[in-house]
């Protein structure tokens, strides 16, 4: 008979949420094969839940999500601890340690946004939806190797004092943050949408800039009135 592993209610909720949200990455065309990942901080604990490495999205379940400490180590004896966590675990852990306000992190290689990253080019804020969601351009972070804290350091440094919840890591892909995992997934979906729109717009000619004061008004209205989440915002 298999022993039951006790899980605090907060951990169970995050496991369920993180497992389900990977389906949104597939639904919105943000990932291929087993690439990409979602993680979520466990409320009230110095732990987070992340996707296991190399598992097909169709096979992801709450019970095979991996529970990690904020140092990126798998919690021994926890459900899913027999699996290796995502290769991006150290990056996620660094973000959580450095940004207590962050409750969710997402990584994708979505096509249009990653094309901007391949050019090491920020996505300029030239549509109102982008001003609403990101408050300005989506910046580019440094080229960094996978597997240690380098990517996490690049994410945190690039987003420091920046209103964007997304960063294009040079030659790599997209990382987004949110007040929880769902919020970070929303940001990932929006990044790909604006990356595609701005790319197509630029093919037709020069882009029409939005004055900074208008961007500020749009961002404040959306974040503080229309788009305000009762749990708060990372803006």
Rosetta blueprint (number, residue, H / E / L):
1 X L
2 X L
3 X L
4 X L
5 X L
6 X L
7 X L
8 X L
9 X H
10 X H
11 X H
12 X H
13 X H
14 X H
15 X H
16 X H
17 X H
18 X H
19 X H
20 X H
21 X H
22 X H
23 X H
24 X H
25 X H
26 X H
27 X H
28 X L
29 X L
30 X L
31 X L
32 X L
33 X L
34 X L
35 X L
36 X L
37 X E
38 X E
39 X E
40 X E
41 X E
42 X L
43 X L
44 X L
45 X L
46 X L
47 X E
48 X E
49 X E
50 X E
51 X L
52 X E
53 X L
54 X L
55 X L
56 X L
57 X H
58 X H
59 X H
60 X L
61 X L
62 X H
63 X H
64 X H
65 X L
66 X E
67 X E
68 X E
69 X E
70 X L
71 X L
72 X L
73 X L
74 X E
75 X L
76 X L
77 X L
78 X L
79 X L
80 X L
81 X L
82 X L
83 X L
84 X L
85 X E
86 X L
87 X L
88 X L
89 X H
90 X H
91 X H
92 X H
93 X H
94 X H
95 X H
96 X H
97 X H
98 X H
99 X L
100 X L
101 X L
102 X L
103 X L
104 X E
105 X E
106 X E
107 X E
108 X E
109 X L
110 X L
111 X H
112 X H
113 X H
114 X H
115 X H
116 X H
117 X H
118 X H
119 X L
120 X L
121 X L
122 X L
123 X E
124 X L
125 X L
126 X L
127 X L
128 X H
129 X H
130 X H
131 X H
132 X H
133 X H
134 X H
135 X L
136 X L
137 X L
138 X E
139 X E
140 X E
141 X E
142 X L
143 X L
144 X L
145 X L
146 X L
147 X L
148 X L
149 X L
150 X H
151 X H
152 X H
153 X H
154 X H
155 X H
156 X H
157 X H
158 X H
159 X H
160 X L
161 X L
162 X L
163 X L
164 X L
165 X L
166 X E
167 X E
168 X E
169 X E
170 X L
171 X L
172 X L
173 X E
174 X E
175 X E
176 X E
177 X E
178 X E
179 X L
180 X L
181 X H
182 X H
183 X H
184 X H
185 X H
186 X H
187 X H
188 X H
189 X H
190 X H
191 X H
192 X H
193 X H
194 X H
195 X H
196 X H
197 X H
198 X H
199 X H
200 X H
201 X H
202 X H
203 X H
204 X L
205 X L
206 X L
207 X L
208 X L
209 X L
210 X L
211 X L
212 X H
213 X H
214 X H
215 X H
216 X H
217 X H
218 X H
219 X H
220 X H
221 X H
222 X H
223 X H
224 X H
225 X H
226 X H
227 X L
228 X L
229 X L
230 X L
231 X L
232 X L
233 X L
234 X L
235 X L
